[in-house]
Amino acid sequence: MTQHDDMVTKILDTNHAILQEFFIGQASGRYYDGTCWQLYWDQQDDTLFIYQEVSCNSWLQRDDHSLRLIVSYSGYCDIPEEELFHEGDCVDDFGYAEWLEFIASAIEDAIDREHNC
């Protein structure tokens, strides 16, 4: 248990739909279209949102530093069709629980960075 577990759990729970949408985007290969897909945490209201940029050399920011980039995917992929997520598949079969642990850790890191700035 870390000092920010309750906050991370709240963020994950209240943003379940957007997390699942973002996971499916990368598991289906849809996010590997040559652009940069980013998941941000808005610290003003603890929401997560998806943003698409032409390049990972660009990102969103605010003067008060209340937007935190959590993860991004870019480039192209050559994944066999049978390994891609398809509508009707179960996200758990594609490592969703493990991915959520990764996202929780990334949010924890963002909280730590916020408190160290």
C-alpha positions in Angstrom: 0.0 0.0 0.0 1.2 3.5 -0.9 0.2 6.8 0.6 -1.9 7.6 -2.5 -3.7 4.3 -3.0 -7.2 5.8 -2.1 -6.8 8.6 -4.6 -5.6 6.3 -7.3 -8.4 3.8 -6.7 -10.9 6.7 -6.9 -9.5 7.9 -10.2 -9.5 4.4 -11.7 -13.1 3.7 -10.4 -14.6 6.9 -11.6 -12.9 6.7 -15.0 -13.6 3.0 -15.8 -15.3 3.7 -19.2 -12.5 5.9 -20.5 -9.8 3.4 -19.3 -11.5 0.6 -21.1 -11.9 2.6 -24.2 -8.2 3.5 -24.2 -7.2 -0.1 -23.6 -9.4 -1.4 -26.4 -7.9 1.3 -28.7 -4.4 -0.1 -28.2 -5.4 -3.8 -27.9 -7.3 -3.6 -31.2 -4.4 -1.9 -33.0 -6.6 1.1 -33.8 -4.2 3.4 -31.9 -1.2 2.3 -34.1 -2.1 4.5 -37.0 1.0 6.7 -37.1 -0.4 9.3 -34.7 0.1 9.6 -31.0 -2.8 8.6 -28.7 -2.4 10.0 -25.1 -4.2 9.4 -21.8 -4.3 12.4 -19.6 -5.2 13.0 -15.9 -7.0 16.3 -15.3 -6.1 17.1 -11.7 -8.8 19.8 -11.5 -11.6 17.2 -11.5 -9.8 13.9 -11.4 -11.0 12.8 -14.8 -9.0 10.9 -17.4 -9.4 11.7 -21.1 -8.0 10.6 -24.4 -6.3 13.0 -26.8 -4.8 12.4 -30.2 -1.8 14.3 -31.5 0.0 14.1 -34.8 3.3 13.4 -33.0 4.4 12.5 -29.5 6.6 15.6 -29.6 3.4 17.6 -28.8 1.4 17.4 -25.7 -1.3 19.3 -23.7 -0.4 21.5 -20.8 -1.9 24.2 -18.6 -0.2 27.1 -16.9 -1.1 25.7 -13.5 0.4 22.2 -14.5 -2.9 20.5 -13.7 -2.8 18.1 -16.7 -0.6 15.0 -16.4 0.2 12.7 -19.3 -0.2 9.2 -18.0 0.6 7.0 -21.1 0.8 7.3 -24.8 0.9 5.0 -27.8 2.1 5.8 -31.3 3.6 4.3 -34.4 2.5 1.3 -36.3 2.0 -2.3 -35.4 2.1 -5.6 -37.3 0.1 -7.8 -35.0 -1.5 -10.9 -36.4 -5.3 -10.5 -36.7 -6.0 -13.4 -34.3 -4.0 -11.5 -31.5 -6.0 -8.3 -31.9 -9.0 -7.3 -29.7 -12.3 -7.5 -31.6 -15.8 -6.3 -30.6 -17.3 -8.9 -28.3 -13.9 -10.1 -27.0 -13.4 -10.0 -23.2 -10.8 -7.3 -22.2 -9.5 -9.6 -19.5 -8.3 -12.0 -22.1 -6.0 -9.3 -23.4 -4.3 -8.4 -20.1 -6.6 -5.6 -19.0 -6.0 -6.2 -15.2 -2.3 -6.1 -15.7 -2.6 -2.9 -17.8 -4.7 -1.3 -15.1 -1.9 -2.0 -12.6 0.5 -0.2 -15.0 -1.9 2.7 -15.2 -2.3 2.9 -11.4 1.5 3.0 -11.1 1.7 5.8 -13.7 -1.0 7.8 -11.9 0.9 7.2 -8.6 4.1 8.6 -10.3 2.1 11.6 -11.5 0.9 12.3 -8.0 4.4 12.0 -6.6 5.7 14.4 -9.3 2.9 16.9 -8.4 4.0 16.8 -4.7 7.6 17.2 -5.6 7.2 20.3 -7.8 
